[in-house]
Amino acid sequence: MNLIPADSTVPVAQSNRAASDRPTHRPSEAQKTEAPAAGVASLSDLYTKLADYLTPSELKKVKEAYRFSDEMHLGQMRKSGEPYISHPIAVAEICADWKLDAQAIMAALLHDVMEDQDVKKDELIERFGAPVATLVDGLSKLDKIEFQSQIEVQAENFRKMLLAMARDVRVILVKLADRLHNMRTLGVMSPEKKRRIARETMEVYVPIAHRLGLNNIYRELQDLSFAHLYPLRYRTLTKAVKAARGNRREVVSKILESVKTTLTGHHINAQVHGREKTLFGIYRKMRNKRLSFSQVLDVYGFRIIVDDFASCYVALGTLHALYKPMPGKFKDYIAIPKLNGYQSLHTTLIGPYGTPVEFQIRTPEMNRVAESGVAAHWLYKNQDASLTDLQQRTHAWLQSLLDIQKQTGDSAEFLEHVKVDLFPDSVYVFTPKSTIIALPRGATVLDFAYSIHTDIGDHAIAAKVNHEQAALRTELRNGDIVEIITASSSRPSPNWLTFVRTGKARSAIRHYLRTVNLSESTALGKRLLAQALTAINMSPALPTEMEEKLLNESSAKSLDDLYADIGVGKRMATLVARHIRNLIENETVQALPAPADSAATGKLDPVIITGTEGVSVQLAGCCHPIPGDGIIGQLRRDQGLTVHTTDCEPAKRSRAKEPDRWIELAWGNDLTRRFECRIKVLVQNEKGVLARVAAEIGESDANITHVGMDDDRDHDMTQLRFTVQVEDRVHLARLMRNVRRVPRVARILRERA
């Protein structure tokens, strides 16, 4: 099964159907006797590769899987005109290059039979055993990923793929082999389909290949995607690299000879290979640094393979004696491996004619892992091998996918969390006991806390970074030593979502907020849906049979779950209400009459705000609404309802862009809490004026939560800024009158966004 197949199938000549139809029938007995017309040479190559490491009994099972796949796909043709069976053979051959086990090879040969020919899982279990059937089923369950306007469609399919991969990493290895062959044969597709498939490959499969350390696949998929996404740029760069290759041959040869001679002279046994940057790597550097091709000097580099760990550092010192190193261009990925297990020493030296040249120094084992990543477990395994560090890292990451899934509300949220962790850039920090923790670039102290344990993150209040006090939002840097300070009374805040970086932290925070504030969100969502139904002349009370149908189509477990999703902004009440109306109309049920007051006025009653709703309702920090202000509400995804004043400029701009996310609000009558607002006071620079203003605010029965002032002290006037807590607009007006009477106060006004 192909997520986005680079081929479509056409029936054989005997069929009377349109050429674009895919045959879904089982082949007839007459067809079964036909020999495969093509793919024999590739099949021979496949068997030759498999014979090198599979036992005769395993090879026999693989041949049985091939014969069954050939029988099922007989009559199917690729867009290129080749028999369809050539594709499973090619996928299996790529897997054989990694020396995947017999079960994975069989799954590669059978990966399309369940979807294309409606072969049942029970039949595969009976023929090939449960492990193979489970692998094929995991591959076949993945629907086609398409970049549609509805992100939920893409997100749900992406979630299925990653969860299947988390249960058995062989699923994604076969899937990547499938995608690689499809990308290699993409030339026969239309330009529009090429771009779509290439974009999906670049955004989904390339990061996964990188995360699993499959460097060869990562580089090839990247360049193939680049070629189909930007064909003109690809051709232009190809010509430029070919020309540069000739112009720089003398420089490369001179460096190669010098390095070999120097290493031999120091008795270092090494293999030295010249390597060229990928075209996409060159293009990305030109784009990110705004360089012309002639300014990209390090198109070429060298890889040095030495015998053992210690020789890596000896070779590094020898090279630094030969050529001057560039400051800040040395990276030790041996002492601190990358997240995907990659190990190597990187250094950039100033070669002949002032040309920067990058060197990578590693052992043969490091080189195998660098090229094959997690697949090296099968490539070079032995019977007594224990889990390597790479295998442990990969297992931990795959397990984290399952943990995130458990804490995630829906597929879109899961997609958001996981994509964060697919970015390659990392920062490495230390626990107080010197354990290395790898986090994405831009991660904060709070991300570190959640990476240790969810309970530590939930109860974190502060931290020490390099033995100095630091806030939870502090961004971490390479080499930081981090210690988390916790308190049993501390709880996650919605504000934390604004600065955490990792998927694990975001999912844990949202899970806590969703669980703890479920009753608040449910009540708010119920009010919002009732309001939306009333607006379209429908009764908020739904028939029981309509409730069941609504739950089935919305994938919600209960009405309370549906209300909670509305309350936290995941679902729009207006869209749910329209869907309910469509369901009723499709059932040919007469729409329920609207309540008399709503029908008479044609206007929606506002939602009442009391200020005690909890985190499901938040007061906007841009305008600080207080009772007495005209207010409107914005439903923000996973953040519930945010209250703004009606004259708030940011709210006006946002409302113009997304009017469906805004609802009318009104203040309740029984308000027992105080609300923050900001005031600006212009005063003459004089000793004690700040104290007198602050005292007057206190005398007005208001609390000061923040004080600030202008940095410019060269003028006679200074502007003071206060955040104060008041009961309502009347209380604020009384406070401002009292402050205005203070000597040396020139002006006072309420600060707006």
N, C-alpha and C positions, 0 to 999 in steps of 0.2 A: 504494500500500500504506500502510495506516495502522498506526502502532505500537499505538495504542489507539484504534480508530475510534470516533467519536462516533455512529456509525450502524451498524445491522445491516441486512442486506438481506432482502427477502421476494420471492418469485417473482410473476410476473404471473398474472392470473386463469386463463389457460389451463392452468397447471400443477396437478397433483393433489397436490403435496407439501405438507407442513405449512408454515404461514406463516412459521415461523422459519428454514426452510432457505434457504441461499444457492445460486442456480443456478450450477453450475460448467461447464455445457455451452456449446459455441459456439452462437450463435443460428442458427436454421434459415433457409433461403432466404426463406421466407414472412415471417419476422420481420425480415429485413434490409431489406425493402422499406418497412417502417413508418417514418414520419417521427418524429423526437423530439417527444414531447408537450409537453415543458417545457424551460426553460433557454435558449430562443431569445433572450429579451431580454438575458440575461447574456452569451450568446455574441456578440450584437451589440455590447455594451459592450466585451467583450474585444477583438474585432477593431478597434474604434475606437481603443482604447488602443495596440494593437500597431502600427497603421498610422502612429502618430506617430513611431516610431523604427526599425521593421524595414523592410527592403527588400521589394519585391513578391515576389521569389523566396523570401525567408525566410517571408513571410506565407503563401505558397502551401503551404510545407512544414508550417506550423502547422495549416492547415486540413485537410491530409491526416491529420495526427496526430489531430485532433478527430474526423474521420469514422471513423477506425479505432477510436478509443476508444468512440465512440457505438455503433458496430456491436458491439463486444465486450460493452458493458454493457447492451445493449438487453434489456429484460425485468427488469433489476435495479432494485429500488426502495429508497429510504432508509426509515428508521424513520418519518420525517415524512410519507411518502407521495409524495415527489418522485422523479422518475426519478434513478437513481444518477449519470447523466452530469452532473447539475447540480453535483455535488461537485468533480470534476476541473476543470470550467469555473471554479468559484469559486476553486480553488487557483491555477489559471493566471492569473486576474485579479489576485490578490494579488501574484503574481510579476511581472505586467506593471506594477503600480504601482511596483515597484522597477526596472523596465526591464531585467529579466534578458534574456539573449540568447535567440535562437530555440531553441537546443538545450534550455535549461532550461524554456522554456514548453512545448515538446513533451513533455519528461519529466514536467512537471506534469499534462498532459492524459492521459498514458499510465501514471501512476505505480501504478495498481492492476491493470493488465491481466495482468501476469505472475502475480500471486498469485491474483486472483479467477478468471481465465479460462484459466489454464495456457498463456499465450502464451510460446513459447520465445524465448530471447535471440537465436538465429540468425534467427528471423523478423523481429524488430525491427531487427537489423543490416541485413538485406536491404531492408527497407522504408524505414528512417529513418537508417541509418548507425551506425557503431560508437560514436561519442561519446554519442548519445542512448540507445542500448541499454545502454551502461555505466552511465549515470545511472539509468535505470529499474531496472537490475539491482541497483545499489547501494541503491536505495530498497526494492526488493522483497525483498532478502535479510534485511531487518530483521524479525525475529519480533516478535510482540506482547510489549511489556514489561508484566509484571504484578508487583505487589508481593506475592510469595509468601513463605512461610516459608523456602523454600530460596533463600538470597541468591545462590547460584551461577547460578540461572536468570535472575534480574534482571541480574546482573553481566555474564553472557555476552552478553545482548542489548544492553545498554548499550555494551559494548565494540565490538560489531559496528557500532552506529550511529556512534560516534566515529571508528572507523577508516575507515569509508566517507566520513565528513565530512572526515577528514584528507587523503584522496586527492583530493577535489574538494569545495570549500566549497559549491558549488551544491547538493549533496545535502542539506545541513542547511538551506539556504535554502528549498528546496522542501518539506522536511519540516516546517519551522516554519510555512510557509504552510498546509500540510495540517492541522497541529494547530490553528492559529488558526481556520480555518473550522469544524473539528470543535467547538471550544470555543464558537464563536458559535451553533452549532446544537445545543447539548447539552441544551436544555430538554426534549426528548422522551424522554430516557432516564430510567431508574428512579433514585430518590435514591441508592441504594447505588452504582450505576455512575457517577453524576455525581461523587460524592465520590472514588471511586477514580481516575477520569480526572483530576479537578482536582488531586488530591494529586500524581499523577505529573507533571502539567504544572508545578506549582509547584516540585517538587524536581529535575526534569531539564531541562525546556525553558526555563523562565524564566531559570535561571542561564546557559544556553547563549546565549540571546538577549542577555542583558546582557553576556556575555563577548565577543560579536561586535559589540557596540555598536548593536544593533537596538532603540533605545530605545522607539519607538512600539509595536513588537510586545511588548517586555518589559513595558511598562506595561499594555497591554490584556490580555495573558495573565495577568498578576498579578491584575488586578481581576476577570476572568472566573473565575479559579480561586478567589478569595476569595468571590465570589458563590455558588459551588456548594459550597464547603467549609463556609462558615458563613452560610447564607442569612438567618438571623434577625439576626445582627450586621450583615450587609450592608444589609438593609432599614432597620434602625434608624439606621445611620450615614447612609444616603442621605437619610432624612427630616431628620436633624439638619443635614446640609450644606445642604439646600435652605432650611431655616429660617435658617441662618447667612448664606446667600448674600443673603437679603433684608435681614437686620439689618446686614450689613457693607457693603452696596452704597455707602453714602455715603462710608465710609472709603476703599474701593477707588477710587471715582471721584475723590476729592480727591487721593489719591497719584498716580494716573494723570495728572491735569492738571498737578500740580506738577512731576512728572518731565519731561513733555513740554516744558513752558514753560522749565524750567531748561536742558535739553539744547539746545533751540533758541537760547536766549539765549547759550550758549557756542559757537554755530556747529557743533554736532555733529549731523550727519545720522543720525537713528536711527529705527528702528521699535520701538514699545513695546507689548508684549502682556501682558495680565494672564493668569495661569495659575492653575489650582487643583490642589492636591495630589490624588493619586489616593486613592480610598477605602481601599485597602490600605495606602498610605503613612500615612494618618491613623491607621488601626487599629494598625499596627505601632508607631507612636510612642506611642500610648496604652498599648499592652501593655508595651513595653520600659521606658518611663519611669513607668508606673503613673499615668497622667493621666486625668482625665475629658475629655470632648469640649470642654467650655468652657475647659479649660486649654491646649488645643492652639491656640495663637494664630496660628501661621503656616500657616493653611489656604490662604491665597492668596499668590502671589508674582508677580514680573514678569520678563519676558524682554526684554532690550534688544539689538537687532541693529544693529550699527554697520558702517561701510563697510570698515574695515581694522584691522589688528593694533594700531597705535598708538592708534587711537580708543577701543579697549577700556579702556586705562588712563586716558585723558583722561576718559572717561565715568565711570569708577570714582571719580576725584578729585572730579568734579562732584557725584556722588551723596553722597559723604562730606561735602561742604560743605553739602548740602541737609538731610540727616538724620544724626544721630550713629550711627556704626557700633558694633555690639556687639563687645566684646573677644573675641578668639579665634574669631570667626565669619567670617573671611575665608580663602578658599582660592583659590590661583592654579593652575588646571589648564591654563593656557595655557603657562606656562613648563615645567611638569612635567605632561604629559598622563596621564590614567588608563591602565590597562593596555589597555582596549579602544579607545584612541585619542581618547577624549572630551576636548575642550578648551573651557574657559569660565572666566570669573571669577565666583566666588560671594561674595557679601557679604550680611550680615544687618544691617539698619538699624532704628533705633527710629523708627517712623512716627508719624503723628498719634494722639493719645490713648494713647501708650505702647505701641502694637501693633508687635511685631517683624514685619518684612517682608523676605523674601529676594529678592535681585536676581541674575539671571544675565546676564552681558554677554559677547557673542560676535560674530564676523563671520558673514556668510551661509554661507561655506564650513564654518566650525566648526558652525553650526547644522545643515547638511545631514548632516555626519558624526554629530552628536549624535543626530539622529532616525533615520538610516538605517544608521549604522555601516558594516560591511564591504560592505553592499549599495550604498553610495554609489559604490563602484568602478564599478558598472554604471549607476547613475542619472546620474552626471555625468562619465562618462569621455570622453576624446577620443583620437584615433588615436595621438597621440605621447606620451600620458601614461605616466610611469614609475610604479613602485610608490611609493605614498605611505607615510608612516610607519605609518599604520594597517594598510595591506596587509602591510608588513614584520612588524609585531607579530603580526598574525593568522597569517601564514605561519610565523613562528617558533613560535607556540603549537601550531599544527596539526602542525608537524614534531616538536615535543616529545612529542605523543601517540604518534607512531610510535616515537620513542626509548624512551619508557616501556614501550610494548608489547614491544619487543625484550628489555627487561631484566626483564619481569614474568613471574612463574611461572604465574599463572592469572587468570581474569576477575575474581574477587572482589578480588584485590590491585590489578589495573588500575583497577577502579572506585574503590577507596579512594584511590589516588594522584590520579586525575583529578578527583574531586569536591573535593579540597582546593584545586585550582587554579581552580575555578569560583566561589569566594567573591569578592565584589566588593571588599571592604576590602583596601587595599594600603598598603605602607610603601615609601618611596623612599630609597635610599641611594646613595652615590657610591663609585666606585673611586678609588685614588690619582691617576688621570689624569682625574678628574672626569666619567667616564661614569656616567650614571644607570642604576641597576638597580632594577626594580620587583619586590617580593616580597610574598607574602601577609602580612596582619597577624599578628604573633606569630613571624615568621621569625627564625632565629638566624644567628650568624656562619657556622655550618656550611652552612646553606641558601644563603647568599651564595657560599660557596666552590664548591658544586656548581653554582650557576647560572652561574658563570664557565666551569668545565670539570670533567668528572667526575674527571680525574686530580688536579686541585687539591684537590677534596673528599676523595678517597681518601687523600691524603698530608698533609692539614692537621693541624697539632699545636696551633696557637694563632693569635692574630690581634692586630692593633692597631686599635682603634676610636677614632677621633678622636685618633690618635697615642699612645694609651695601651694597655698590655697588656690583653687580654681573653681569656676562655675561649671555647671553641668553642660552648658552650651559651648565650652571652650573647644576649639578645633585642635586636634592632635597632630603632632609632627613626628617624623621618623626619629626613633630613639627615645621618645618620652617614656618616663617611668610613671605609671598611673596607679593611684590608690583611691578606692571609692569609699566615701563616708556615707553610711546608711542610718536611717531612723525608722523604727517600727511604725511611726505615725505617718510617714511620708507615703503619698499615693501619686500615681501618674496624673499629669495634667494635660488637657488638650493642647496647651501651648508647646508641649514637648514635641509635638508632630511638626512644628515649624522648623526645627533644627536637627533632628536626628537624620542619619544618612543611610543606615543599613536596613534591609528588609526585615530582619529579625526584630529590631527595635520597634519599627513602625507597626508591625503586625501585633507585637506584644502590647504596645500602648493602646492600639485600637481595640484589641480584644478586651483589655481591662475596662476601657471606657464604655464599650458596648455592653459588657456584662453587668458592671456596677450600675450604670445609668439606664438599664433596659426599661425599667418601669417609667422613667421620665420620658424617654424617647418614644415609648409606646403610646403614652397618653397624648403627647404632642402630635404624633403621627395620626392618631385617631381623630383629633380635632381638625387637623389639616385636610384629611381626606373627606371628612364630613362637610367641611367648608367648600371643597372643590366640587363634590357631588351636588351640593345645594346650588352652586353657581351655574350648573348645566341643567337645572330643573329636575333633579333626581333626588329621591329620598336617601338619606344616609343609611337607612336600614335595608340590607340586601337580603333577598331570598336565600335560604340555606343551600339550594342547589347551585346558585350563582357563586356563593362563597367557595364551594368545593372546586368549581371550574376555575375560578380566579386563582386559587392556590396552586392548582395543577399547572396553569400556564405561567405563573410567576416564579415557580420553583421555591416558593416560601413554604416552610413547614407548618405554619399556623398564621391566623390573622394577626396575632400579636407580633410575629416576626415581620409581617408585611408593614404593620403600623410603625414598628421600630425603624425599618429601613427608610420609611418616609420621614420619620422624626429626625434622623441623622443626615438626611439629604441624599441618600443613595438612590432613592426613587422620587420622582416628582409627583406630588399629589394630583396635579392637573392631568398628567399623562395616565396615571392609574385610573382616575375618574373617567376619562375618555375611553379607556380600554374596557371598563365595566359597562359603559353605555353600548359599546360595540358588541360586547358579549350578549347583552340583553336583546339588542336588535337582531343579532344573528340567530338567537334562539326564538325569534318571532314572539317575544314576550313584550307586551305593551309597557312602555316606560312608566315608571311609577310617578304619580303626581307629586309636584313639588309642594313643600310647605307653603301655607298661605302667605306668610310674611315675606318670604323670599320671592315668590311669584309676583306679589304686589309691588315690591320695591325694585326688583331686578338688580338689587345691589347686595354684595356679600358682607356679612357681619365680620368685623375684624377679630383677629385672635387676641385674647386678653393676656397681657404680660403683668406678672406680679413681682418679678425680681427674685422669686424663690424657686425657680424651675430647675436649678442646678446647671450642670455643664451642657445640657441639651439646648439651653438658650443662653447665648453670650451677648454681652453689650459691646458694641464695636469700639475699638481703641482709637479710631480716627476721629470720632465725633462725640464720644462719651455721652450718650443720651441719658436724661434724667426725667423723672415724672413731671409732666407738664409740657414736655417737648412733643411735637408731632413725630410719630415713629412709623417706620416700615421695616419689614423683615426680609432677610436674604437666606435662602436655604443653600448651604454649602456642603458639598459631599463629605461625609464622615465627620462634619463639624457641627451638624445640627443647624439651629436657627440663630442668625446673627442680627441683632437689633441696631438700626441706624436712625439718626434723625432725618426727617423728610428733607431738610435743606443741606444734607451732607453731600459735598461735591463728589468724592469717590463713589458714594452710593448711587448718585445720579448717573455717573458714567457707566457703572456696572449694570445698572437697571436698563440702560439703553441697549446694552449688548445682549443681556439675558433676561428679558422681561418675565419669562415664565417662572423664574426662580424667586420672584418677589411677591410678598403678600402684605395685606394691610394689617396693622397692629393697633392696639389701644392699651393704655395703662389701666390696671385694675384699681379698685377703690381702697382695698385694705393692703397698704404697702408698709411693711414693718422694718425694712432694711434701708441702709444709706447707699448712695450712688456717687461714683467718682465723676468729676468734671474738671476742666482746666481753665485757669484764669491767668491773664497777663496784667502786670501792674507796672506802669512807668513811673519811676521815682527819681528824685534828685539825689545825686551822690552825696550822702551825708552820714556821719557816724551814727549808728544805731537805728537807721531807717528800716532795715530788714527785720530787726527784732520787734519794732513797733507794729509793722504790718502783720507779722506772724502772730503777735499777741492779740491783735484785733480780730484776726480770723478765729483764734481760739475763743475769744469772748463771744463770738457769734455762734458758738456751739457747733463748729465745723472742725473736722480733723484734717491735718495736712499729711499727705502720704509721699509727696515729692516736692523738692524745691530746686530751681535752677535759675541761672542768670546769664546775661551776655558776657562774653569774654572781653569785649572792647570796653576798657575802663578809662579811655582818654577823654571821654566826653562828660559833660555835667550830668547827663541823664543815664539811667541804667534800667533795663527791662528785667523784672523779676517774673518767673513763671512758677505757678503753684498748681499741684494736683490736689484737690480737696474733696472731702466726702460730705455730701449734703442730702437733705431729705427730698427736695423737689425744687422747682424753679422759684417758688416763693421764698424758700429758705436761701437760695443762691442770691436772689435779688436783695434780700436783707443784708447778707454778708457783704455784697459789693457796695451797698450804700454806706455801711459802717467803715469799710476800708477807705472809701473815697474821702472820708472826713479826716483821715490821718494827715498831719502836716507833711509836706514834701511829696505827697502822692499827686501826680499830674493827671494820670488817666488809668482806668481799670476797665477791662472788657473780658468777655468769655472767649476762650481760644477755640477756633474751629479748624477743621482739617483743610 
